[in-house]
């Protein structure tokens, strides 16, 4: 897929060791919440690319990427992203991925760590489209707390759990098994495995999940 040149519209802190990068939407680019893009840059003479999932409900004018980082071991690409400021050039390609929102009437999104980015985006879009939404989020240092609060105020069911919180109990509370319901999972491998077990314990089908493993 061809690369597109665009600019950074803004960078915001969204929690401990995490930022949201707002990207100006290039002409002809469109993505659904849960799809991802590839960012590319030349660092120390080497072309480097990383994938990040869209964390805004739409791509009208701008779209958002949620980036978490380890301040003790960030790496060259993380340092590059954290140095970005409004107006800086950015190279993207995409969108990629099939495990994204597709106008389902009810969405249940299970998220760990930076997986909360696509989770809030999917829930916001579902509510805007007239559907219903639930989020179960597990993290000791939650991100996007303002958007989670707004979703709860807007009618979504939101559970924010500590790292050792009762994932299975929360999942059982939000899965209805009704027509039009789709469950999503976003996070790192260990969380995905826990989420699949929780869905099966609640009588759901783990094979029917739309899931993205962040590594």
Buried (B, 14 or more C-beta within 10 A) or exposed (E): EEEBEBBBBBBEEBBEBBBBBBBBBBEEBEBBBBBBBBBBBEEEEEEBEBBBBBBBBBBEEBBBBBBBBEEEEBEEBBEBBBEBEEEEEBBBBBBBBEBBBEEBBBBBBBBBBBBBBBBBBBBBBBBEBEBBBBBBBBBEEBBBBEBBEBBBEEEBBBBBBEEEBBBBBBBBBBBEEEEEBBBBBBBBEEBBBBBBBBBBEBEBEBEEBBBBBBE
